[in-house]
């Protein structure tokens, strides 16, 4: 992938010397990320003992060995013999007691903050309230709350008592909530009565009422908004009453490293969501590791990454900050309200040092550069992007216009089922636009061709060759589907479902999902590779590319664009540009301009939905679709064509 040398971020000697990954490597007696990665695979027990020590993970009983795989690679036991409740690492952090733990800003501009000491008190108070209601070890408790201190306290308190949190996206309808709570036999739901969006109150009363009708035995704990004049569900337990000081909380539950603390659902293509199970000795340790190694988070930093608590990013962001003794800045509101300077104002007001964003938000910031870059962004030291593939031009814009060209931009890719990163970057080596400059230490990862052989300089399948810390323990009560999804394609190898390319110099590019792979006349192409070409065209805002059956080529490329100020012949321009860049066989069969593309709440474009609409096939699970009207738009345009 050709690029200008000026587009490559290069670390200064100061970046290398001050980096957390440098400190960890030196603690282990090695220099550089390559040596650290090699050691993590060659001596995993030594590596993870050093990580636990470096990250200050608190164990109530030390573990005896790193891993046991007697049940086979898909079902490892981590940190055998050890006991911990990972919440202790946060609320028993004496060194950080008077440091701000969470700063929460609401859409109306109000701000509330708590120190680590105050956070610990609030977690214990709410844990005592949950215990009084009879909840405890192993109970599944849904969490349907907007981001903020109360949601963070709720999640941590559920884990504190040994129960299992079930995060739910705040925009879900009742059917999606019921399906997830039913599938894991949840005993309770902690929810809010509503929230502010774009200056108006959005009530959840109808959703909660429908959930209650469907699950009459479910207990409800409700945090009521001051604007909830309807007093939704008057018989529900009151969140604030449960969180008030009262009886002293019992000690945190002693858990084994392999006891679950979270079941988090990710949408599947078959209509049935998959419940990934994460354990005390997996997700938290992987995230603490990644926050240090990849995000370069140190105690006292200020970390902001707007994310819904219902997705894996919500728990990841919380853990990245609090497990490292940093300050977490939460925002509950629209990112462009009252205008596109909102994210910058948050950075300026709270002196944010680390800021994360999905590519869709970056595109919005870039499209409104005159407003989004007005605030002072001088406090920033590092930027992060994750959630989907990012075009190089948007990567470069974010790094230069938000980071001033001096901040490294860390591309990070993993997924709900793997906790944290498989591929990412570190601040101690150059970073190419849209690339990741390393495999994450501890993850034996490679890029394989269709025959299972490692491949460089060509598109391949992202594969993990051995069990790794942070991988889901399974899908909730569905081992067969877990094995079918990841382990059965190549026995003993986790096939992740992503397309990637490794360059000769060791950089990695993510090129979309492998189930989105397009095979034109025997040649495989990832949709992201085509989409990157399309968004370079003036007036093209976003692009989604799918493959459609073709009697001659096997598959043909179909492109969908959203545009702003594009030329009248944009369809012809787009087709010509793809042919010019990829070759004549890849010329698209059709190009459609649509008002919007279907997306999840986390702003991922749902190509499978576009593919199903185009082909007339069932769309599968649509519970995470945030703009269902996009389907009608595409159907209308296809009819007109």
C-alpha positions as CSV (number, residue, x, y, z in Angstrom):
1,X,0.0,0.0,0.0
2,X,1.8,3.0,-1.3
3,X,1.8,6.2,0.8
4,X,3.8,9.4,1.3
5,X,6.6,9.2,3.9
6,X,5.1,12.2,5.6
7,X,2.0,10.2,6.4
8,X,3.9,7.8,8.6
9,X,4.0,8.6,12.3
10,X,7.5,8.1,13.8
11,X,8.2,7.9,17.6
12,X,10.6,10.2,19.2
13,X,13.3,8.9,21.7
14,X,11.0,10.3,24.4
15,X,8.0,8.2,23.2
16,X,10.2,5.1,23.4
17,X,11.8,5.8,26.8
18,X,8.5,6.8,28.5
19,X,6.3,4.0,27.0
20,X,4.6,1.5,29.3
21,X,5.6,-1.2,26.9
22,X,9.2,-0.3,27.2
23,X,9.0,-0.5,31.0
24,X,7.3,-4.0,30.8
25,X,9.9,-5.2,28.3
26,X,12.8,-4.1,30.6
27,X,11.2,-5.7,33.6
28,X,11.4,-8.9,31.6
29,X,14.9,-8.3,30.5
30,X,14.2,-7.7,26.8
31,X,14.3,-4.7,24.4
32,X,11.6,-3.9,21.8
33,X,8.2,-5.1,20.9
34,X,9.4,-8.0,18.7
35,X,11.5,-9.5,21.6
36,X,8.6,-9.0,24.0
37,X,6.2,-10.7,21.6
38,X,8.5,-13.7,21.1
39,X,9.0,-14.0,24.9
40,X,5.2,-13.9,25.5
41,X,4.8,-17.0,23.3
42,X,8.0,-18.9,24.3
43,X,7.6,-18.3,28.1
44,X,3.9,-17.5,28.7
45,X,3.9,-18.3,32.4
46,X,6.8,-15.9,33.0
47,X,5.2,-13.3,30.7
48,X,1.8,-13.3,32.4
49,X,3.3,-13.3,35.9
50,X,5.2,-10.1,34.9
51,X,2.0,-8.6,33.4
52,X,0.1,-9.3,36.6
53,X,2.8,-7.7,38.7
54,X,3.3,-4.7,36.3
55,X,-0.5,-4.0,36.2
56,X,-1.0,-4.5,39.9
57,X,-3.7,-7.2,39.6
58,X,-4.8,-8.2,43.1
59,X,-5.1,-11.9,43.7
60,X,-6.7,-13.1,47.0
61,X,-5.0,-16.4,46.4
62,X,-1.9,-16.6,44.1
63,X,-2.3,-18.9,41.1
64,X,-0.1,-21.9,40.6
65,X,0.3,-22.0,36.8
66,X,-0.7,-20.0,33.8
67,X,-2.9,-22.4,31.8
68,X,-4.3,-25.9,31.7
69,X,-5.5,-27.3,28.3
70,X,-6.5,-30.8,29.3
71,X,-10.0,-30.1,27.9
72,X,-8.5,-29.1,24.6
73,X,-7.5,-25.8,23.0
74,X,-11.1,-24.4,22.8
75,X,-11.6,-24.8,26.6
76,X,-8.5,-23.7,28.5
77,X,-8.4,-23.1,32.3
78,X,-6.5,-19.9,33.1
79,X,-4.3,-19.1,36.1
80,X,-5.0,-22.4,37.7
81,X,-5.5,-22.5,41.5
82,X,-5.8,-18.7,41.8
83,X,-8.6,-16.7,43.2
84,X,-9.4,-13.0,42.5
85,X,-12.3,-10.6,42.1
86,X,-11.0,-8.2,39.5
87,X,-13.0,-5.3,41.0
88,X,-10.6,-5.4,44.0
89,X,-7.8,-4.1,41.7
90,X,-9.9,-0.9,41.1
91,X,-11.5,-0.2,44.5
92,X,-8.6,-1.3,46.7
93,X,-6.1,0.9,44.8
94,X,-4.8,2.8,47.9
95,X,-2.2,4.8,45.8
96,X,-5.1,6.2,43.7
97,X,-7.6,6.8,46.6
98,X,-7.8,10.6,46.2
99,X,-7.4,10.6,42.4
100,X,-10.4,11.2,40.3
101,X,-11.7,7.8,39.1
102,X,-14.7,8.9,36.9
103,X,-15.8,12.2,35.5
104,X,-19.2,12.0,33.9
105,X,-20.6,14.7,31.7
106,X,-24.2,14.7,30.6
107,X,-25.6,16.1,27.4
108,X,-26.9,19.2,29.2
109,X,-23.4,20.0,30.4
110,X,-23.7,18.9,34.0
111,X,-20.7,17.1,35.4
112,X,-20.3,14.7,38.3
113,X,-17.1,13.2,39.5
114,X,-15.9,10.6,42.1
115,X,-12.5,9.7,43.4
116,X,-11.3,6.1,43.6
117,X,-12.1,6.2,47.3
118,X,-15.6,7.5,46.6
119,X,-16.1,5.0,43.8
120,X,-15.2,2.1,46.2
121,X,-17.7,3.4,48.7
122,X,-20.5,3.6,46.1
123,X,-19.7,0.2,44.7
124,X,-19.8,-1.4,48.2
125,X,-23.0,0.4,49.0
126,X,-24.8,-0.8,45.9
127,X,-23.3,-4.3,46.4
128,X,-24.9,-4.3,49.9
129,X,-28.2,-3.3,48.4
130,X,-28.1,-6.1,45.8
131,X,-27.2,-8.6,48.5
132,X,-30.2,-7.5,50.6
133,X,-32.4,-8.3,47.7
134,X,-31.0,-11.8,47.6
135,X,-28.7,-11.6,44.6
136,X,-25.3,-13.3,44.7
137,X,-22.8,-15.6,43.1
138,X,-23.7,-16.8,39.6
139,X,-26.9,-14.8,39.2
140,X,-27.3,-13.1,35.8
141,X,-28.3,-9.4,36.0
142,X,-29.0,-7.3,33.0
143,X,-27.6,-3.8,32.7
144,X,-29.6,-1.4,30.5
145,X,-28.1,2.0,31.4
146,X,-26.6,5.0,29.6
147,X,-22.9,5.6,30.2
148,X,-21.9,7.4,33.5
149,X,-21.1,6.9,37.1
150,X,-24.3,5.0,38.0
151,X,-23.8,2.5,35.2
152,X,-20.1,2.0,36.2
153,X,-21.0,1.5,39.8
154,X,-23.8,-1.0,38.8
155,X,-21.4,-3.1,36.7
156,X,-18.7,-3.2,39.3
157,X,-21.1,-4.0,42.1
158,X,-22.6,-6.9,40.2
159,X,-19.1,-8.3,39.7
160,X,-18.2,-7.5,43.3
161,X,-20.9,-9.9,44.7
162,X,-19.9,-12.7,42.3
163,X,-22.9,-12.2,40.0
164,X,-22.7,-12.1,36.2
165,X,-23.5,-8.8,34.3
166,X,-25.4,-9.0,31.0
167,X,-24.7,-5.6,29.2
168,X,-27.6,-4.5,27.0
169,X,-27.4,-1.7,24.4
170,X,-29.3,1.3,25.5
171,X,-31.1,1.6,22.2
172,X,-32.4,-2.0,22.1
173,X,-36.1,-2.6,21.7
174,X,-38.0,-4.9,24.0
175,X,-37.7,-8.0,21.8
176,X,-33.9,-7.8,21.8
177,X,-33.7,-7.2,25.5
178,X,-36.1,-10.1,26.2
179,X,-34.2,-12.5,23.9
180,X,-30.9,-11.9,25.7
181,X,-32.3,-12.0,29.2
182,X,-34.3,-15.1,28.5
183,X,-31.4,-17.0,26.9
184,X,-29.3,-16.6,30.0
185,X,-32.1,-17.0,32.6
186,X,-31.5,-13.6,34.1
187,X,-32.9,-12.8,37.5
188,X,-32.9,-9.1,37.4
189,X,-32.6,-6.0,35.2
190,X,-31.0,-2.7,36.3
191,X,-32.2,0.0,34.0
192,X,-32.9,3.8,33.7
193,X,-36.3,5.3,33.1
194,X,-34.9,7.4,30.3
195,X,-32.1,9.7,29.1
196,X,-31.5,13.0,27.2
197,X,-30.7,13.0,23.5
198,X,-30.4,16.1,21.5
199,X,-32.1,18.2,24.1
200,X,-35.2,16.0,24.6
201,X,-36.0,13.2,27.1
202,X,-36.2,9.7,25.7
203,X,-38.3,7.5,27.9
204,X,-37.7,3.8,28.2
205,X,-41.1,3.2,29.9
206,X,-42.7,1.3,27.0
207,X,-39.6,-0.9,26.5
208,X,-39.5,-1.8,30.2
209,X,-43.2,-2.5,30.3
210,X,-42.9,-4.9,27.4
211,X,-40.0,-6.6,29.0
212,X,-42.0,-7.0,32.2
213,X,-45.0,-8.5,30.3
214,X,-42.7,-11.0,28.6
215,X,-40.7,-11.9,31.7
216,X,-43.0,-11.5,34.7
217,X,-40.6,-13.1,37.2
218,X,-37.8,-10.7,36.4
219,X,-36.9,-8.3,39.2
220,X,-36.4,-4.6,38.2
221,X,-34.1,-2.0,39.7
222,X,-34.8,1.4,38.2
223,X,-32.8,4.6,38.3
224,X,-35.4,7.2,37.8
225,X,-34.7,10.4,35.9
226,X,-35.8,13.7,37.3
227,X,-37.7,14.1,34.0
228,X,-39.6,10.9,34.4
229,X,-42.9,12.5,35.2
230,X,-44.7,9.3,34.4
231,X,-43.1,7.5,37.3
232,X,-42.5,4.4,35.3
233,X,-42.9,1.0,37.1
234,X,-43.6,2.4,40.6
235,X,-43.2,-1.1,42.1
236,X,-39.6,-1.4,40.9
237,X,-36.7,-1.3,43.3
238,X,-35.3,2.2,43.4
239,X,-31.6,2.4,42.3
240,X,-30.8,5.4,44.5
241,X,-32.3,3.7,47.6
242,X,-30.3,0.6,47.1
243,X,-27.1,2.7,46.6
244,X,-27.7,4.7,49.7
245,X,-25.3,4.1,52.7
246,X,-26.7,1.4,55.0
247,X,-25.5,-2.0,56.0
248,X,-21.9,-2.6,55.6
249,X,-21.2,-4.6,52.4
250,X,-19.8,-8.1,52.7
251,X,-16.3,-8.6,51.3
252,X,-16.0,-9.1,47.6
253,X,-16.8,-12.6,46.5
254,X,-13.8,-14.8,46.1
255,X,-13.9,-16.2,42.6
256,X,-11.6,-18.5,40.7
257,X,-9.9,-17.2,37.6
258,X,-12.4,-19.2,35.5
259,X,-15.6,-18.1,37.1
260,X,-17.7,-15.9,34.7
261,X,-18.4,-12.3,35.4
262,X,-20.1,-11.3,32.1
263,X,-22.2,-12.7,29.4
264,X,-22.3,-10.3,26.5
265,X,-24.2,-10.9,23.3
266,X,-23.1,-10.3,19.8
267,X,-25.4,-10.5,16.8
268,X,-25.2,-13.5,14.5
269,X,-26.3,-13.9,10.9
270,X,-28.8,-16.7,11.9
271,X,-31.1,-14.5,14.0
272,X,-29.9,-15.9,17.3
273,X,-27.4,-13.7,19.3
274,X,-24.3,-15.4,20.7
275,X,-23.6,-15.0,24.4
276,X,-19.8,-14.7,24.9
277,X,-18.8,-15.7,28.4
278,X,-15.9,-13.8,30.0
279,X,-14.2,-14.8,33.2
280,X,-12.4,-13.0,36.1
281,X,-9.0,-14.3,34.9
282,X,-9.5,-13.5,31.3
283,X,-11.0,-10.2,30.1
284,X,-9.8,-7.9,32.9
285,X,-6.2,-9.1,32.7
286,X,-6.2,-8.9,28.9
287,X,-7.6,-5.3,29.0
288,X,-5.2,-4.2,31.7
289,X,-2.4,-5.6,29.6
290,X,-3.6,-3.9,26.4
291,X,-4.2,-0.6,28.1
292,X,-0.5,-0.6,29.1
293,X,1.1,-2.2,26.1
294,X,-1.0,-0.6,23.3
295,X,-2.8,2.4,24.7
296,X,0.2,3.4,26.9
297,X,-2.1,4.3,29.8
298,X,-0.4,5.1,33.1
299,X,-1.7,6.1,36.5
300,X,-3.0,9.7,36.4
301,X,-3.8,9.8,32.7
302,X,-7.2,11.0,31.6
303,X,-9.0,8.5,29.3
304,X,-12.0,9.2,27.2
305,X,-13.6,7.0,24.6
306,X,-17.4,7.5,24.1
307,X,-19.0,4.0,24.1
308,X,-22.3,2.5,25.0
309,X,-22.2,0.2,28.1
310,X,-24.2,-2.4,26.1
311,X,-21.3,-3.3,23.8
312,X,-18.0,-4.8,24.6
313,X,-16.4,-1.3,24.2
314,X,-18.2,-0.1,27.3
315,X,-16.6,-2.6,29.6
316,X,-13.3,-2.3,27.7
317,X,-13.1,1.5,28.1
318,X,-14.1,1.3,31.8
319,X,-11.4,-1.4,32.5
320,X,-8.7,0.3,30.4
321,X,-8.9,3.4,32.6
322,X,-9.7,2.1,36.0
323,X,-7.5,-1.0,36.0
324,X,-4.6,1.4,35.2
325,X,-5.4,4.0,37.9
326,X,-6.3,6.6,35.3
327,X,-9.3,8.9,35.2
328,X,-12.2,7.8,33.1
329,X,-14.2,10.6,31.4
330,X,-17.7,9.4,30.4
331,X,-20.1,11.3,28.1
332,X,-23.8,10.5,27.8
333,X,-25.2,12.3,24.8
334,X,-25.0,12.9,21.1
335,X,-21.4,13.6,19.8
336,X,-22.6,16.5,17.7
337,X,-24.9,18.2,20.3
338,X,-25.2,21.1,20.3
339,X,-22.7,21.1,17.5
340,X,-19.6,19.2,16.2
341,X,-17.3,20.9,18.7
342,X,-18.7,18.7,21.6
343,X,-16.0,16.1,21.6
344,X,-13.3,18.7,21.5
345,X,-15.0,20.7,24.3
346,X,-14.9,17.6,26.5
347,X,-11.2,17.0,25.7
348,X,-10.4,20.7,26.5
349,X,-12.6,20.9,29.7
350,X,-11.3,17.7,31.3
351,X,-7.7,17.8,29.9
352,X,-8.1,14.4,28.3
353,X,-4.8,12.7,27.5
354,X,-6.1,9.6,25.6
355,X,-9.1,9.8,23.3
356,X,-10.7,6.9,21.4
357,X,-13.2,7.1,18.5
358,X,-14.9,4.7,16.1
359,X,-14.1,5.5,12.4
360,X,-17.7,6.7,11.8
361,X,-17.3,9.4,14.4
362,X,-14.0,10.3,12.9
363,X,-15.7,10.8,9.5
364,X,-18.2,13.0,11.1
365,X,-15.6,15.1,12.8
366,X,-13.6,15.4,9.5
367,X,-16.7,16.4,7.6
368,X,-17.2,19.2,10.1
369,X,-13.6,20.2,10.6
370,X,-14.3,23.9,10.8
371,X,-16.3,23.3,14.0
372,X,-14.9,20.1,15.4
373,X,-11.3,21.4,15.7
374,X,-12.1,24.8,17.3
375,X,-11.5,23.7,20.9
376,X,-8.0,23.3,22.3
377,X,-6.8,19.7,21.9
378,X,-3.3,20.4,23.4
379,X,-3.8,18.0,26.3
380,X,-4.0,14.9,24.0
381,X,-1.0,12.5,24.0
382,X,-2.5,9.5,22.2
383,X,-5.5,8.7,20.0
384,X,-7.2,5.3,19.4
385,X,-9.6,4.0,16.8
386,X,-11.4,0.7,16.7
387,X,-14.6,-1.0,15.8
388,X,-14.2,-1.3,12.0
389,X,-11.8,-0.8,9.2
390,X,-10.7,2.9,8.7
391,X,-9.7,4.5,5.4
392,X,-6.1,5.9,5.4
393,X,-7.4,9.4,4.6
394,X,-9.6,9.5,7.7
395,X,-6.7,8.0,9.8
396,X,-4.4,10.7,8.6
397,X,-7.0,13.4,9.2
398,X,-7.6,12.3,12.8
399,X,-3.9,12.0,13.6
400,X,-3.1,15.5,12.1
401,X,-6.2,17.5,13.0
402,X,-7.0,16.1,16.4
403,X,-3.6,14.9,17.4
404,X,-1.7,17.8,15.8
405,X,0.6,15.3,14.0
406,X,2.4,14.6,17.2
407,X,0.1,12.1,18.8
408,X,0.3,8.5,17.8
409,X,-3.0,7.0,16.5
410,X,-3.4,3.4,17.7
411,X,-5.5,1.2,15.5
412,X,-6.9,-1.6,17.6
413,X,-8.9,-4.7,16.5
414,X,-10.3,-7.6,18.5
415,X,-13.9,-8.3,19.1
416,X,-16.6,-9.2,21.6
417,X,-15.4,-12.8,21.9
418,X,-11.7,-12.0,22.4
419,X,-12.0,-9.2,25.0
420,X,-9.2,-7.0,23.6
421,X,-6.7,-6.7,20.8
422,X,-5.4,-9.3,18.4
423,X,-3.6,-6.8,16.3
424,X,-2.8,-3.2,17.3
425,X,0.1,-0.8,17.5
426,X,2.7,0.3,20.1
427,X,4.2,3.8,20.4
428,X,7.7,2.6,20.2
429,X,7.8,2.0,16.4
430,X,6.5,3.7,13.3
431,X,2.8,3.6,12.5
432,X,1.5,3.6,8.9
433,X,-2.0,5.1,8.2
434,X,-4.8,2.6,8.9
435,X,-2.2,-0.1,9.8
436,X,-1.3,-2.0,13.0
437,X,2.4,-2.4,13.7
438,X,2.3,-5.5,15.8
439,X,0.5,-8.6,16.9
440,X,-0.6,-8.3,20.5
441,X,1.8,-10.1,22.9
442,X,0.4,-13.3,24.1
443,X,-1.6,-14.0,21.0
444,X,-0.1,-16.5,18.6
445,X,-1.6,-14.9,15.5
446,X,-1.0,-15.4,11.8
447,X,-2.5,-14.6,8.4
448,X,-3.4,-17.8,6.5
449,X,-4.3,-18.6,2.8
450,X,-7.2,-20.9,2.0
451,X,-5.0,-23.9,2.4
452,X,-3.9,-22.9,5.9
453,X,-0.4,-21.6,5.0
454,X,1.0,-18.3,6.3
455,X,0.9,-15.6,3.7
456,X,2.6,-12.2,3.4
457,X,1.7,-9.5,0.9
458,X,-1.7,-11.0,0.1
459,X,-5.2,-11.1,1.7
460,X,-5.6,-14.0,4.1
461,X,-7.7,-15.2,7.0
462,X,-6.8,-13.9,10.5
463,X,-6.1,-17.0,12.6
464,X,-5.0,-17.7,16.2
465,X,-2.9,-20.8,16.6
466,X,-3.2,-21.4,20.4
467,X,-5.5,-20.4,23.3
468,X,-5.0,-16.9,24.5
469,X,-5.8,-14.8,27.6
470,X,-9.1,-13.0,27.1
471,X,-10.8,-15.5,24.7
472,X,-14.4,-16.3,25.5
473,X,-14.8,-19.4,27.7
474,X,-17.6,-20.4,25.2
475,X,-21.0,-19.2,24.2
476,X,-23.5,-19.3,27.1
477,X,-24.8,-22.9,27.2
478,X,-23.9,-23.5,23.6
479,X,-20.5,-25.1,23.2
480,X,-21.5,-26.6,19.9
481,X,-22.1,-23.2,18.3
482,X,-18.9,-21.8,19.8
483,X,-16.9,-24.7,18.3
484,X,-18.6,-24.3,14.9
485,X,-18.0,-20.6,14.8
486,X,-14.3,-20.6,15.6
487,X,-12.6,-24.0,16.0
488,X,-14.1,-26.4,13.5
489,X,-12.8,-24.9,10.2
490,X,-9.2,-25.8,11.1
491,X,-8.9,-28.1,14.1
492,X,-7.0,-26.6,16.9
493,X,-6.9,-23.1,15.3
494,X,-9.2,-20.2,16.1
495,X,-10.4,-18.7,12.8
496,X,-11.6,-15.2,13.7
497,X,-13.6,-14.3,10.6
498,X,-11.5,-11.3,9.6
499,X,-9.5,-10.7,6.5
500,X,-6.1,-9.2,6.9
501,X,-2.8,-8.6,5.0
502,X,0.7,-8.6,6.5
503,X,3.3,-6.5,4.8
504,X,6.9,-7.5,4.3
505,X,8.0,-5.1,7.1
506,X,5.5,-6.6,9.6
507,X,2.6,-4.2,9.4
508,X,-0.9,-5.5,9.3
509,X,-4.0,-4.1,7.6
510,X,-7.5,-5.3,8.4
511,X,-9.7,-5.7,5.2
512,X,-13.1,-6.6,6.5
513,X,-14.9,-9.7,7.5
514,X,-14.2,-13.0,5.7
515,X,-17.9,-13.7,5.3
516,X,-17.9,-10.4,3.4
517,X,-15.1,-11.7,1.1
518,X,-15.8,-11.1,-2.6
519,X,-14.3,-13.6,-5.0
520,X,-14.3,-12.2,-8.6
521,X,-13.1,-14.6,-11.3
522,X,-11.1,-16.6,-8.7
523,X,-9.5,-13.5,-7.1
524,X,-10.4,-12.6,-3.5
525,X,-10.8,-9.0,-2.5
526,X,-11.9,-7.6,0.9
527,X,-14.7,-5.1,0.9
528,X,-12.6,-2.6,2.9
529,X,-10.0,-2.5,0.2
530,X,-12.6,-1.4,-2.4
531,X,-14.3,0.9,0.0
532,X,-11.1,2.8,0.8
533,X,-10.8,3.6,-3.0
534,X,-14.4,4.9,-3.1
535,X,-14.2,7.2,-0.1
536,X,-11.2,8.9,-1.7
537,X,-13.5,10.3,-4.4
538,X,-14.7,13.9,-3.8
539,X,-18.2,13.9,-2.5
540,X,-18.3,10.3,-1.3
541,X,-18.9,10.2,2.4
542,X,-19.3,6.5,3.1
543,X,-19.2,3.3,1.1
544,X,-20.3,-0.3,1.5
545,X,-19.3,-3.0,-1.0
546,X,-20.9,-6.5,-1.3
547,X,-20.5,-9.4,-3.6
548,X,-23.4,-10.7,-5.7
549,X,-23.7,-13.9,-7.7
550,X,-22.5,-13.5,-11.3
551,X,-22.9,-16.2,-14.0
552,X,-19.5,-15.3,-15.5
553,X,-17.3,-14.1,-12.7
554,X,-18.8,-16.2,-9.9
555,X,-19.3,-12.9,-7.9
556,X,-19.5,-9.3,-9.0
557,X,-18.9,-6.2,-6.9
558,X,-21.9,-4.0,-6.0
559,X,-21.2,-0.7,-4.4
560,X,-23.5,1.5,-2.2
561,X,-22.5,5.1,-1.5
562,X,-23.6,8.0,0.6
563,X,-22.6,11.3,-0.9
564,X,-22.5,15.0,-0.2
565,X,-21.8,17.4,-3.1
566,X,-20.7,14.6,-5.4
567,X,-20.6,15.0,-9.2
568,X,-23.7,14.0,-11.1
569,X,-21.8,11.2,-12.8
570,X,-20.6,9.8,-9.5
571,X,-21.6,6.3,-10.4
572,X,-19.5,6.2,-13.5
573,X,-16.6,7.9,-11.7
574,X,-16.8,5.3,-8.9
575,X,-16.8,2.4,-11.4
576,X,-13.9,3.8,-13.3
577,X,-11.9,4.5,-10.2
578,X,-12.2,0.9,-9.0
579,X,-11.3,-0.5,-12.4
580,X,-8.3,1.8,-12.5
581,X,-7.0,0.9,-9.1
582,X,-7.9,-2.9,-8.9
583,X,-8.1,-3.9,-12.5
584,X,-10.8,-4.5,-15.1
585,X,-12.2,-7.8,-13.5
586,X,-13.1,-5.8,-10.4
587,X,-15.2,-3.2,-12.2
588,X,-18.5,-3.1,-10.2
589,X,-21.6,-4.4,-11.8
590,X,-23.7,-1.6,-10.2
591,X,-23.2,1.5,-8.1
592,X,-26.1,2.9,-6.0
593,X,-26.3,6.2,-4.2
594,X,-28.4,5.9,-1.0
595,X,-29.4,8.3,1.7
596,X,-27.8,6.2,4.5
597,X,-26.2,2.8,5.1
598,X,-27.5,0.4,7.8
599,X,-25.4,0.6,10.9
600,X,-25.1,-0.8,14.4
601,X,-25.2,1.6,17.4
602,X,-21.4,1.3,17.5
603,X,-21.4,2.7,13.9
604,X,-20.4,-0.5,12.1
605,X,-21.8,-0.7,8.6
606,X,-23.9,-3.9,8.4
607,X,-22.9,-5.3,5.0
608,X,-24.8,-8.5,5.6
609,X,-28.0,-6.5,5.8
610,X,-27.2,-4.8,2.5
611,X,-26.4,-8.1,1.0
612,X,-29.7,-9.7,2.2
613,X,-31.7,-6.7,0.9
614,X,-30.0,-6.9,-2.5
615,X,-30.4,-10.7,-2.8
616,X,-33.8,-10.9,-1.3
617,X,-32.6,-13.3,1.5
618,X,-33.7,-13.1,5.1
619,X,-31.8,-10.4,7.0
620,X,-31.2,-12.4,10.2
621,X,-30.8,-10.7,13.5
622,X,-31.5,-6.9,13.3
623,X,-31.6,-6.1,17.0
624,X,-28.4,-4.1,16.8
625,X,-29.5,-2.1,13.7
626,X,-29.9,1.5,14.8
627,X,-31.4,2.9,11.6
628,X,-33.9,0.4,10.2
629,X,-35.2,3.1,7.7
630,X,-32.0,2.5,5.8
631,X,-33.4,-0.8,4.6
632,X,-36.5,0.8,3.2
633,X,-34.3,3.4,1.5
634,X,-32.2,0.7,-0.2
635,X,-35.2,-1.3,-1.2
636,X,-36.8,1.8,-2.8
637,X,-33.6,2.7,-4.8
638,X,-33.2,-0.9,-6.0
639,X,-36.8,-0.9,-7.2
640,X,-36.3,2.4,-9.0
641,X,-33.2,1.0,-10.6
